[in-house]
Amino acid sequence: MKNAIALGLMLLSVSVFAASKFDKPGFETFIVQGRLWVFQEGSKDLEEYKQHGEPAKIVTEIGVGPEGMTVRSADKEAIKAYLSMNKSE
């Protein structure tokens, strides 16, 4: 059990590093199983995700993210704001 937890934490830290190229001002991103998770910095959803993993409520937008990635979040408005920021660059 301890090994599984350690492996999970290690994979999460690798995901955080790998997602950094998708971070935008005001957002924090993570790549998990090829999907981009998007959270607004400082949000309750972000803190819950860091503490517990996948939230109970998940919004999924298939193929709309950078490089055609599926984007997930606990909040549809966070996805909408993140994607709007991508278009303006």
SENU-379566 format. One line per 10 residues: number of its first residue (from 1); their letters; for each residue y, x, z of N, C-alpha, C. Coordinates in nm, 4 decimals. Layout:
<sites>
NUM) a) Y,X,Z,Y,X,Z,Y,X,Z ~ ...;
</sites>
This chain:
<sites>
1) mknaialglm) -0.1195,0.0830,0.0000,0.0000,0.0000,0.0000,0.1257,0.0873,0.0000 ~ 0.1273,0.1904,0.0859,0.2438,0.2786,0.0912,0.2639,0.3498,-0.0420 ~ 0.1536,0.3879,-0.1066,0.1645,0.4544,-0.2367,0.2231,0.3603,-0.3409 ~ 0.1845,0.2342,-0.3367,0.2366,0.1363,-0.4321,0.3863,0.1153,-0.4115 ~ 0.4291,0.1108,-0.2872,0.5719,0.0949,-0.2572,0.6487,0.2179,-0.3041 ~ 0.5957,0.3356,-0.2763,0.6623,0.4592,-0.3192,0.6727,0.4648,-0.4710 ~ 0.5663,0.4256,-0.5403,0.5682,0.4241,-0.6863,0.6712,0.3245,-0.7374 ~ 0.6769,0.2078,-0.6754,0.7755,0.1072,-0.7146,0.9179,0.1567,-0.6979 ~ 0.9460,0.2213,-0.5867,1.0797,0.2759,-0.5635,1.1124,0.3867,-0.6626 ~ 1.0136,0.4687,-0.6940,1.0352,0.5755,-0.7908,1.0658,0.5167,-0.9288;
11) llsvsvfaas) 0.9914,0.4149,-0.9692,1.0156,0.3516,-1.0987,1.1519,0.2848,-1.1024 ~ 1.1918,0.2225,-0.9922,1.3235,0.1600,-0.9865,1.4325,0.2651,-1.0005 ~ 1.4168,0.3795,-0.9355,1.5186,0.4839,-0.9468,1.5245,0.5391,-1.0887 ~ 1.4113,0.5508,-1.1559,1.4102,0.5940,-1.2957,1.4787,0.4894,-1.3814 ~ 1.4533,0.3621,-1.3547,1.5166,0.2542,-1.4300,1.6677,0.2579,-1.4130 ~ 1.7137,0.2830,-1.2919,1.8570,0.2896,-1.2664,1.9184,0.4020,-1.3488 ~ 1.8544,0.5171,-1.3506,1.9063,0.6300,-1.4278,1.9081,0.5967,-1.5764 ~ 1.8000,0.5374,-1.6258,1.7892,0.5080,-1.7683,1.8900,0.4034,-1.8124 ~ 1.9290,0.3143,-1.7235,2.0202,0.2063,-1.7604,2.1650,0.2504,-1.7614 ~ 2.1959,0.3665,-1.7079,2.3354,0.4053,-1.6912,2.4144,0.4034,-1.8213;
21) kfdkpgfetf) 2.3512,0.4271,-1.9350,2.4256,0.4249,-2.0612,2.4704,0.2838,-2.0975 ~ 2.4154,0.1823,-2.0321,2.4542,0.0442,-2.0579,2.5534,-0.0098,-1.9551 ~ 2.5822,0.0686,-1.8506,2.6799,0.0243,-1.7511,2.8168,0.0085,-1.8161 ~ 2.8878,-0.0935,-1.7764,3.0244,-0.1193,-1.8215,3.1107,-0.1349,-1.6971 ~ 3.2409,-0.1113,-1.7086,3.3278,-0.1289,-1.5919,3.3105,-0.2685,-1.5307 ~ 3.2826,-0.2701,-1.4011,3.2653,-0.3963,-1.3302,3.1227,-0.4481,-1.3292 ~ 3.0303,-0.3742,-1.3923,2.8905,-0.4177,-1.4003,2.7972,-0.3033,-1.3645 ~ 2.6816,-0.3400,-1.3098,2.5755,-0.2442,-1.2846,2.4521,-0.2964,-1.3567 ~ 2.3809,-0.2064,-1.4255,2.2659,-0.2482,-1.5049,2.1408,-0.1712,-1.4655 ~ 2.0265,-0.2328,-1.4937,1.8961,-0.1723,-1.4686,1.8054,-0.2081,-1.5854;
31) ivqgrlwvfq) 1.7199,-0.1162,-1.6261,1.6190,-0.1481,-1.7264,1.4858,-0.1608,-1.6544 ~ 1.4230,-0.2770,-1.6689,1.2929,-0.3023,-1.6089,1.2048,-0.3636,-1.7171 ~ 1.0945,-0.2993,-1.7466,0.9996,-0.3444,-1.8483,1.0697,-0.3740,-1.9813 ~ 1.1618,-0.2870,-2.0192,1.2301,-0.3003,-2.1471,1.3384,-0.4062,-2.1521 ~ 1.3678,-0.4674,-2.0388,1.4723,-0.5700,-2.0324,1.5911,-0.5166,-1.9528 ~ 1.7100,-0.5563,-1.9943,1.8325,-0.5115,-1.9286,1.8762,-0.6150,-1.8257 ~ 1.8757,-0.5750,-1.6994,1.9270,-0.6593,-1.5922,2.0749,-0.6274,-1.5742 ~ 2.1580,-0.7311,-1.5639,2.3029,-0.7154,-1.5539,2.3530,-0.7858,-1.4277 ~ 2.4327,-0.7134,-1.3488,2.4932,-0.7705,-1.2285,2.6380,-0.7259,-1.2197 ~ 2.7222,-0.8124,-1.1669,2.8602,-0.7731,-1.1425,2.8632,-0.6847,-1.0186;
41) egskdleeyk) 2.9400,-0.5745,-1.0271,2.9497,-0.4820,-0.9143,2.9965,-0.5557,-0.7896 ~ 2.9338,-0.5241,-0.6779,2.9731,-0.5816,-0.5503,2.9283,-0.7250,-0.5275 ~ 2.8517,-0.7815,-0.6208,2.8109,-0.9215,-0.6065,2.6948,-0.9360,-0.5083 ~ 2.6836,-1.0552,-0.4531,2.5727,-1.0874,-0.3637,2.4400,-1.0766,-0.4400 ~ 2.4407,-1.1203,-0.5670,2.3195,-1.1117,-0.6491,2.2722,-0.9673,-0.6648 ~ 2.3648,-0.8742,-0.6840,2.3297,-0.7325,-0.6979,2.2669,-0.6803,-0.5691 ~ 2.3272,-0.7109,-0.4566,2.2729,-0.6635,-0.3287,2.1339,-0.7211,-0.3032 ~ 2.1146,-0.8491,-0.3338,1.9827,-0.9104,-0.3159,1.8799,-0.8457,-0.4081 ~ 1.9211,-0.8156,-0.5311,1.8306,-0.7501,-0.6266,1.7888,-0.6122,-0.5756 ~ 1.8833,-0.5371,-0.5239,1.8522,-0.4035,-0.4726,1.7590,-0.4097,-0.3519;
51) qhgepakivt) 1.7730,-0.5139,-0.2702,1.6914,-0.5252,-0.1493,1.5545,-0.5863,-0.1756 ~ 1.5488,-0.6873,-0.2666,1.4268,-0.7669,-0.2799,1.3645,-0.7671,-0.4190 ~ 1.4308,-0.7097,-0.5189,1.3772,-0.7149,-0.6546,1.4207,-0.8423,-0.7256 ~ 1.3357,-0.8908,-0.8150,1.3705,-1.0077,-0.8957,1.4180,-1.1243,-0.8102 ~ 1.5300,-1.1850,-0.8496,1.5795,-1.3012,-0.7754,1.4940,-1.4252,-0.8023 ~ 1.5068,-1.5253,-0.7175,1.4316,-1.6497,-0.7352,1.4757,-1.7216,-0.8624 ~ 1.6051,-1.7178,-0.8911,1.6598,-1.7801,-1.0118,1.6906,-1.6690,-1.1117 ~ 1.6342,-1.6805,-1.2322,1.6560,-1.5791,-1.3353,1.7060,-1.6464,-1.4621 ~ 1.8139,-1.5914,-1.5172,1.8656,-1.6352,-1.6464,1.8250,-1.5285,-1.7473 ~ 1.7651,-1.5698,-1.8589,1.7187,-1.4763,-1.9611,1.7801,-1.5114,-2.0953;
61) eigvgpegmt) 1.8403,-1.4123,-2.1596,1.8953,-1.4268,-2.2947,1.8194,-1.3276,-2.3830 ~ 1.7350,-1.3788,-2.4711,1.6450,-1.2954,-2.5498,1.7169,-1.2306,-2.6681 ~ 1.7060,-1.0979,-2.6772,1.7538,-1.0224,-2.7923,1.9040,-1.0146,-2.8126 ~ 1.9834,-1.0498,-2.7119,2.1293,-1.0536,-2.7297,2.2006,-0.9283,-2.6789 ~ 2.1286,-0.8406,-2.6129,2.1908,-0.7239,-2.5515,2.2028,-0.6057,-2.6449 ~ 2.2523,-0.4949,-2.5912,2.2630,-0.3733,-2.6710,2.1249,-0.3326,-2.7232 ~ 2.1222,-0.2834,-2.8449,1.9974,-0.2414,-2.9087,1.8965,-0.3556,-2.9165 ~ 1.9452,-0.4805,-2.9196,1.8586,-0.5976,-2.9317,1.7769,-0.6293,-2.8082 ~ 1.8185,-0.5740,-2.6941,1.7430,-0.5949,-2.5702,1.7588,-0.7372,-2.5182 ~ 1.6577,-0.7827,-2.4461,1.6669,-0.9063,-2.3705,1.7480,-0.8763,-2.2453;
71) vrsadkeaik) 1.8407,-0.9665,-2.2113,1.9278,-0.9476,-2.0952,1.8901,-1.0508,-1.9899 ~ 1.8789,-1.0046,-1.8652,1.8444,-1.0930,-1.7534,1.9458,-1.0749,-1.6412 ~ 1.9632,-1.1810,-1.5639,2.0507,-1.1774,-1.4474,2.0189,-1.2980,-1.3604 ~ 2.0781,-1.3009,-1.2438,2.0682,-1.4182,-1.1574,2.1778,-1.5182,-1.1916 ~ 2.2710,-1.4780,-1.2784,2.3895,-1.5594,-1.3060,2.4238,-1.5557,-1.4552 ~ 2.4252,-1.6716,-1.5191,2.4573,-1.6800,-1.6617,2.5975,-1.6274,-1.6909 ~ 2.6921,-1.6517,-1.6005,2.8295,-1.6051,-1.6220,2.8378,-1.4521,-1.6235 ~ 2.7537,-1.3859,-1.5459,2.7519,-1.2390,-1.5462,2.7064,-1.1878,-1.6827 ~ 2.6047,-1.2504,-1.7390,2.5577,-1.2111,-1.8726,2.6668,-1.2351,-1.9756 ~ 2.7278,-1.3516,-1.9689,2.8332,-1.3881,-2.0644,2.9494,-1.2880,-2.0590;
81) aylsmnkse) 2.9930,-1.2538,-1.9388,3.1041,-1.1594,-1.9229,3.0646,-1.0200,-1.9719 ~ 2.9441,-0.9774,-1.9411,2.8961,-0.8457,-1.9844,2.8913,-0.8379,-2.1366 ~ 2.8345,-0.9396,-2.2003,2.8232,-0.9391,-2.3461,2.9597,-0.9474,-2.4130 ~ 3.0521,-1.0206,-2.3537,3.1880,-1.0278,-2.4086,3.2535,-0.8911,-2.4058 ~ 3.2288,-0.8159,-2.3002,3.2851,-0.6816,-2.2887,3.2268,-0.5910,-2.3962 ~ 3.0993,-0.6031,-2.4264,3.0355,-0.5218,-2.5303,3.0992,-0.5459,-2.6662 ~ 3.1322,-0.6690,-2.6969,3.1891,-0.7031,-2.8274,3.3284,-0.6457,-2.8458 ~ 3.4009,-0.6278,-2.7357,3.5390,-0.5808,-2.7461,3.5481,-0.4296,-2.7631 ~ 3.4367,-0.3584,-2.7534,3.4403,-0.2117,-2.7648,3.4302,-0.1681,-2.9086;
</sites>
